[in-house]
Every structure is written in structure tokens, then in C-alpha cells.
Amino acid sequence: MLGAQRRIVCMSSAFRRGLRQTLRTQENILMMNGPAQKRSKVLTVDSMNPHVKRMEYAVRGPIVIRAGEIEKEMEQGKGFPFEEVMRANIGDCHATGQKPLTFLRQVIALCTYPALLVTTDLFPADAKERARRILNDCKGHSIGSYSDSAGVEVIRKDVAAYISNRDGIACDYNDVFLSTGASDAIKIIMKLLLTGKDGDERAGVMIPIPQYPLYSATTAEYNAYQIDYYLDEDNKWALDVNELKRALNAARQHCIPRAICVINPGNPTGQVLTKQNIMDIIKFAHEEKLFIMADEVYQDNVYGSDSEFHSFKKVLHEMGPKYADQELASFMSTSKGYMGECGYRGGYCEVINLDKDVKYQLLKSISAKLCPSVSGQVAMDVVVNPPRKEEPSYDTFMKEKSFVLDTLKKKAALVTDLFNSIEGISCNPVQGAMYAFPRILLPEKACIEAKKRGQTPDSFYCFQLLEETGICVVPGSGFGQKEGTHHFRMTILPPLEKVEAVLGKFKEFHLRFLEKYK
């Protein structure tokens, strides 16, 4: 018995010695490795999709961020040499003071709260008729239900009727799909054009320079190759076919060219393509087997007395059977024109000559997105199916529409004339769209200072403009420009009296800037 007890004590002593040794070993390991490591993030800047990091979107870039910071600092009492930030960086019509169209908002209100159809006499009969017609085509008679992926059928039919009336050419509503703004439709079509390969087998997309940053951002996100073709600033930003050929030939070793994007009327340049220009583009695209993407969201915004909007579809049709098989997608939006309903995100796309099997894949692709905003679809319906002459809302609608477009026309001329009257600035006529894109001749001293700050010269100029005057514009480098030239984009949307005041402050700033850096 005594022997057994001794063995237990010995075993216990050995166990304790082993335990102490184990603890010492673990302690040594902890001392060597340091504190316990935290679990690393699955998604870091180094591990995330590199194509997303390549994306840039200038109209909401660093200068706009700084404008927001200044506004917050002003709210907190910090003093600046101006009373408000003037946001002239983006085509957001209502944010700059434009009033919503009465009829459009009436129809949306009735669709949103159908009880108003029977409980009030505040709304005209034609607005109620439009709302009932749309609601009857919505599941459960509610715009809160999903629509078909391509959009509410009756609205697509109205879009087709609008296109038919505009061009004098029949449009099949099955070739139309509605979208969350034109931007969404543009990305949907561009995605179809990708090759799914890398390197010199990537899809190449021809983009006008200067361009709307959606296109450069999307090509970067989708890992497509951006083929820059330059608009001719010395010829009112016209398009030269020789430049198209130069750009395409230079890009062939880097990609497989698939499409050409055209913005008409132009953003940021404000030009309106002539019919001959459009014919040249169609011939070029047909010869080179390129898909045409026609961004026509500013088709109502034409101000030049010698300018006229021509849809690519109509010109293509007029060019005869030789070009009858040319593939084309055209885009429209509720955000621009005279409507300015940016927040509703209404848009449509018409596809022409799309292969039937590709169209099936297109419909499959958009079905994965369920459907675009139905409120936005309602807004688009009013745009393509406005009040008719015999209806009670016609006079008010036309008065409001004419006021917006006439005022924009006055501001287009005012901005053009004033910029061209200032030393060191030249500006092509604002023939259409909502922007001026003046060229600024910056002193060498200013370019050197910009380099010291790690900024492009036009970004440096625009930052100084913001800090001294509160005027927020976008540097031309965000849109692309010929090397050695400097520009900025300014919207003409603010009220006329504000535009006049802004231009006065701008002129004073510009002359001070030249004097400082001469």
C-alpha cells in the first residue's frame, strides 16, 4: 500500500514538472511570435478588383469633395470670401434651381398614391388618364410591384411610338428596354461587347475625347481597352473621319475593336453633330465592323440657330439598304432635356439590328437586375407621351417646357460670349447640351506650381477658383483633352441671374490668377 502511494506521488511530481515545462515552452513561443495576430481582412485595397481601382469619375472627384467640405465648414461658422458654394460641376437641373414640370409630377403622384384618383379634383383629367393607363399595366395596379425586366409594357410601347413619331420610321417596342437612367443601359450594352479576355484580346471601345467620364470609368471597370479619338476643337468640336482611322489603327495591336461611342449633343463640349458628321460615322463603323453606341440624352437641348438634332437611327435609315444591317444602340434619359428629373433615374435604350440570339442574352442579362425603378419608368412615360393639344394640361406643359429651353438658350449664348471676352480664354459656341468647355491658357509659373502640389494645371486652377470664389467646376483633365491644352467644364444650369453673377466673379478671379502667375 505504501509503495503504491509513493508511485502516485512520484507520478504527480512528474506530471507537475511536465506541465511546468509545457507552460514554459508555450510562453517562449508567445514571446518569440509576439501578441496574437488579428485575422486579416478578406478584402483589402491590394486584394480587391484592380479594375475598380482604375475607375475615375471626375464630375464627383476631389474638387467636388472639397466643395462639400467647404459647405460644412461654412455651416460651422468658418468664414470664406463668398456666401455660398456655386455647384456648376454636374448636370443636376433641380439641384441648381430648375422647377419640376407640373404634369410630370402629377402623373407620378397619382401613380404613387392611387387614392388621389378618386379622392381629389386637384388633378386634371389627362394626368389621371395617364396614371390609370400605367397602373392598369402594373401587377397589382401598383408601381410598388416589380415590372417586367425590360420595363412596363405599355411604357415601352409609348417609347416606341415616340421614336416612330420623331424619326418617321416604325419602332418595334420589343427593341426597347427601360433602364435605371441612360447610364445603366450604356453599361448593359457595353458589357455585351466584352470579349472576356485580357491583353491584346480585350474588347476595344472608341470614346470621344473630351468625353463624359462614364465611358472611361466603365471601360476601366470592365477591363476593356479605351480607344481615344479626339474631337476637333478648332472646328467647333467636330468629328474628323481621318482621326477615327488614326485612333483605330493605333489601337489594333492592343485590343479587338468592338464599338464606337458617340455623344450627340456633346458632353462636355456642347457641340451638335451635323448630319454629314453622323453619316461619316455610320460609314466608318460599317466598314470597320463596329457597333455604334449613340448617347442622345441631350436631344432636346439644341440652341444654335444653325444646329439641328439628327438621330442616328433616322440617318442610318436614310442612307439606304447598304447600311441596313448596321448594329446600333441609342440611349435616352429623363435626367436631361427640359425635364431634369435626375433622381428618378429613368432611361431607355433602343437596339437596332441586334442578332436574335444576342437579344435573348441581353434579356437574360437584364432579368438578373429584376427591373429598373418603376417610378423612373413613369417619369419616362410622361416624357415620351406628353399632353396633346386637345388635352387640358397642354398649355401649361408647353409653357413650362419652353421656359426651360428658352432660358438655357439665353444662358448658352451668355456664357459663350463672356468666356470669349476674357483674356486667356477661348470657348466654342454652346450649340447644345448643358455645358461650356472653355480652354484656358495658363501661365508657365502656374503650371510649375501645380506640379509642386502634385496636381494637373487645370485641377490647380479649379481648386483655386473654388477656394477664392466658391465656384465649383470640373477640370478638363477629368474628361480627357489634347496634351498641352487645359480646359474646365461648367454647367449652364443655374438661374440666369446667378449665371451672370458667377461669370462676373469668375472674370475677376481669372484676371487675378493671371496677374499672380504671369
N, C-alpha and C positions, 0 to 999 in steps of 0.2 A: 504493500500500500504506500509506504514511504517512498519507494523507488518510483512509483507511478507519479506521485506528487512532484518529485524532483524533475521528472521528464517534462511535466506540464509547465513548470516554472521556467525550465530551460527553453522550451518551445516558445513560451510567452516572451522571454527575453530576446530570442532570435527574431521573433515577429516584430517586436518593437524596434530592434536595430534595423531590420529591413524596411520598415515603414519610414523610419527617420531618413534612411538613405534615399528612398524613393522621393520623399518630400524635398530633400536637398537637391536631387537631380532636376526635379521639375522647377525648383526655384532658380537653379543655374540656367536652365533653358529660357525661362521668362526674362532673366537678366540679360541674356545674350540677344534675344529677339525683341526686347523692349515690350511696351504695353500691347495688349491685344489689338490687332489690326481691325479697323472698321470694314464692313463689307463695301466693296467698290460699287459705284453706280453701273447699271447695265448700259445706260445711255449717257455718253459724255460728248463733249464737243469733238473729241478725237475719234469716237466710235460711231457718231451719228452719220446719216446720209450726207456724203460730201457735196452732192448736187444741191441740196437745200442751202448749205453754207455759201455756195456760189451765187445764190439768188440775191439781187438787189432791187429795191423798189423806190426810186428816187423821190416820187411825189409824197412819200411818207418817211423820208430819210432824216438824217441828222439835223438839218436846218428846221424841219417841221417839229422834231422833238424839242429843239431848243425854243421854238416859238411857244410850245406848250409849257415849258419850264418858266418862261418869262411871264406868261399869263398867271401862273400860280404865284410867282413872286410878287406880281402886282396886287393880287388879292391879299397877300400878307403884308402889304404896305410898302414894299420896296419901290423906290422912285426910279422912273425911266424918263427919257426926254420925249415921250409920246404918251398918249392917253389910252391907246388900245393897240392890240396886235391886229394887223390887217392881213388876213389869210387869203393870199392870192395864189396859193400853190396848187390848188386842186379844183377840178370842175364840179364842185358841190353846190349846186344852184341855190337850194333853200337855205343852206348854211350861210350864204352871203346875202340873204335878204329877199330872194325871189319868193313870191306868194304862190301857194298851190292853186292849181286850176279847180274852180268850184265844181264843175261837172265830174271831173275825175274823182275827187274826194267824196262826192255824193254817192257815186256808184259803189265805191269801196266801202263807205259807211253802211250802206244798205245791205251789201253782201256780208259784212262783218256782223251786223246786228239786224237780221231779217225782220224782227218785230217792228222795226220802223216802217216797213212796207205797209202796215195796216194801222199803226197807232198814231201816225202824224201826217199832216198835209204839207209839211215843210219842204218836201222833195218833189221836183217836177215829174210829170208822167214818164218822160223819156228816160230819166235816171232809173225810175222804178222798173220800167220795161227791160232795161239792160240788166239790172240786178236779178230780176226773176229769170231771165233767159239763162244767165250764167249759173244761178243756183239750181235750176232745173237739170243742169248737166253735171252737177256735183253730187257725189254719193252722199245720201242722207240730206240732200239740199243744204249742205254746209261747206263753206270754204275751209273748215277745220278738218275735213277729211282729206286723205291722200287723193291726188288726181292720178290719171294715167301717167306713166313715166314721161311720156312725150308732152304732157300737158292736157288740160281740159279740152275735149274735142271741139266744142263749139267755139272756143277761143282760137284754136288752131285754124278752124275754118274761117274765122274773121280775119286772121293774119293772111291767109291765102287770098281772100277777097281783096284785102288792102294792097297786096303785092300785084295782083291782077289789074286792079284799077290804076295803080301807079305806073306800071310798065306797059299796059295794053297786051299782056301775054298771060295766058292761063297759068295759074299756080295750083298744084295739087297739094291739099293740106297734109297728105301723107309724106310730103317732102319737108314739112315744117316740124321742128320741135321747139318747145319753150324751155327757157333756161333761167338760172339764177343770175340775172344780168347778162350782158353780152360776154363778159369775161369768162364766165363758166362755159358757155358754148364754144368760145375760141379754144379753151384748154381741152375740151372734149374732142374737137376736131383735130387739134394738134397731136393729141395722144394717139389717134388712129394712124397718123402718118409716121410714127416712130418705127425704126427697123428692129428694135430690141437688141441691137449690137453696139459695140464700143469702137473706139478708134476711128479709122477712116471708113468704117462701115456704118457709122452713126447716120441718122437722118439729118439732112441739112435743110434749114429753113431760111429763106431770104427775107430780110427785115429792112424796112426803110430807115435810113439814118438822116436826121433825127427821128426817133421812134417813141411810141408810148411804152414805158418800161414793162408793161405786162408781157410783151413779147420776149424781151431779153430775159426776164425773170423766169418765164415758162420754159424757154429753151434750156436755161441752166438747170432748172428743177428736173426736167425730163432727160437731161444729158443728150440733148440734140446739139447740132453744130449751128452756130449763128452765122449766117452769111450776110454781111453788111453791104447794102447798096446805098449810095449817097444821093440824096436829092440835090438839085442844082439851086443853091441859094441865090446865085446871080441871075437866075431866070424864074423868080417867084416860086422857088422850091419845086420846080417842075421835075419830071422824071425822064431821064435820057436812056434809051434802049442800049446805047453803047456802054453805059455804066452798068446796066444789068448784065450784059455779056461779060464785061470785065470781072465783075464780082463773082459770077457763076464759074467762070474758067479758073479763077484763082482758088476757088473752094473745092474743086473736084478732087484734089489729092487728099483732102481732109475728111470728106463725107460723101454720102449719096444724096444729092439734092432732091428734095421731095415736094417743096411747096414755096410759093411766094406770097407774102403778106402785103396788103396794100391798105392804107388808111385814107379814106376819102369821104368828106373833107378831112384835112390833115390835123393830127395831134402829134407834136406841139406846134407845128409850123403854120397852121391856119390856111393852107392853100386848098384850092378846089381843082381837081384834075380836069383837064379838057377832055372832050370826047375822043380826040385823036390820041391823047395820052393813054386812055383806057384801051383803045383798040390796039395800040402798040404793046401794051402789057399782055393782052389776051393772045396776040400773035406769038409773042416771046414765050409765054407759058405753054402754048400749044406745041411749038417747035421743040421745046426743051422737056416736054412731058412733065410739067409741074402742076400741082394742084393749086388753085387760086383761093386765097382766103381774103375776102373783101370786107373790111371793117367799115361799115356805113352808118355808124351810130349817130353821126352829125348831119345826116341827110337833110334835116330841116333847117340847119344853121348855115345858110348861104347868104352873104351880104354884098359881095362885089357885083357891081352893075353889069359887068361882062362875064360873070360866073354863073354856072348852072350845074346842078347835080344831075349826073347820069348814073343810073345803077349799072353795075357790071352785068347783071342778068339781061337787061334790055339791050345794051351794046353788043353783048355776045349773040343775042338772038338776031340783031340787025346785020351781023357780019356774015350770016348765011350758013349753009349746010357744012361747009368745010370745017367750021369750028363747033358744030352742033354737039360733039361728044366731049367738049372741054369740061372737066370737073371743076365745080365752083361751090364754095360755101359763103353765104353772105350773112352779116350779123347786124342786129338792131337792138336798141335798148330803150327803156323808159327813163333812163338817168339823164339824158341829154336833150337835144331838140329844144322845144319850148316847155316841156313837161318838168324836167329837172327832178324827177322822183327817184333819186339815187337810193334812198333807204329801202324802197320796196323791192329792189333787186329783180326787176322784170326784164326779160330779154327773149329774143327768138333767133333761130338760125334756119335758113332755107338751104338745103343741099340740092345740087343740080348734077345730073348725070352720074350719080353715085352707083357703083356696082351693086346689084341687088343683094349679093351675099355680104358685101361690106355694110350695106344699110341694115341688114339683120344684126350684124355685130355691133353696129352703132346703137341700135335699140337695146341690145343686151347690155351694153356698157352703161347707158343712161338709166336702165332699170335698177342697176345696183345703187343708184343715188336716190331711189324711190321716186321723188318728183321735185320739181322746183317749187319755190314759195307760191302758194295759190293766191295770196294777196297780190304778189307781184304779177301773176298771170292776169288778175282782174285789172290791174293798172295798165298792162299792155293791151288788153281788150279795148279799153277806152281810147287809147292812142290810135289803134287801127280801125276803130268803129266809133268815131266821134259823132256828136249831134248833127243831124241833117237839116237842111234849110227849112223844112216844113215843121221841125220839132221845136218845142218851147225853149230849150236850152241853147239853141244855135247862136243867137245874137250875143249872149254873154260869153259863150265859149270862144267865139271868133274875136270878140273884143279883147279878152284876156290873152289869147294866143298872139294876136297882132301886137299887143303892147309889149310882150316879152321879146318878140323877134325884132320889132322896130327899135326898141331900146338897145338891144345887142348890136344892131347895125350901126347906130349912132356911136356906141362905145368903141366898136371896131375901128371906125374912121378916126375918132378922137385919139385913141391910143397910138395908132399908126402915125398920125400927123405929129403928135407930141414927141414920140421917140425920135423921129427923123429930124426934129428941130434941135436936138441936143447934141452938142459936140461929143464926138467919140462913140456915137450910137447910130446904127442903121437898122431899119426894120422893114421887112417886106409887108405889103398890104395884107391885113387880116381879111381874107376873102370868105372864110367860113370857120366853123367850129367855135371855140370859146377862148382862144388863147392868142397872145402875141409872143413871138420868139425873137426878140431883138438881139443883134450882135453888138458886143461891147469891145472896144479897142482898149485894152488895159495897158497901163504904163509898165515898162520893164521892172521898175522898182517894186510895183505891186506884185508882179509875178514872183520876184525873188522872196518877198515877204511871205507869200503864200507857201512857197516851197519850204521855208524855215518852219512853218507851222504844220507841215505835212498835209496841206490842202491843195486842191486844184485851184488855179487862179480865179475861175468863176465861182467856186464854192467860197473862197475867201471873200470875194466881192459881195456875195449874197449874205454871208454871215454878218459882214459889216453893215449892210443895208438893214438887216433885221435889228441889230443892236442899237443902231442910231435912229431909226425911223419907225420900227415896228412892222415894216412891210415884209411879209414872208413870201418869197418866190423860190423857184427851183432852179439850180444851176444847170446849164446846158450839158455839162458832162454827165448828168444823170440820164440824158436822153440819147447821148451819142452826138458827136459833131466832128467835122474835119479837124485833123491835128493842126494846132496853131491858132484855132479860132475859139472864141468864147461867147457864150450866149446865156440867157436865162429865159424861163417860161413864166409868164404872168397871165392869170386868167382875167377876162374882161367882165366877169360876172357881178362884182359888187355894184350897188346902186350908182347911177350916173354921177350924183353929187359927190359920192365917196371916191369914185374913179378919178374925178377931177382933182380932188384934194390929195389923193395918193400920188398922182402924177406930178403935182406941184412939189410935194415933199421929196419925191424921187429925184426930180431935176436938181433941187438944192443939194441933196446928198451926193449925186453923181459929180457935180462940179467941185464940191469939197474934196471928194475922193481923188479926182484928177489933180487937183492942186496939191494935195498931201503927198501923192506918189509920183509927181511929174519928175 
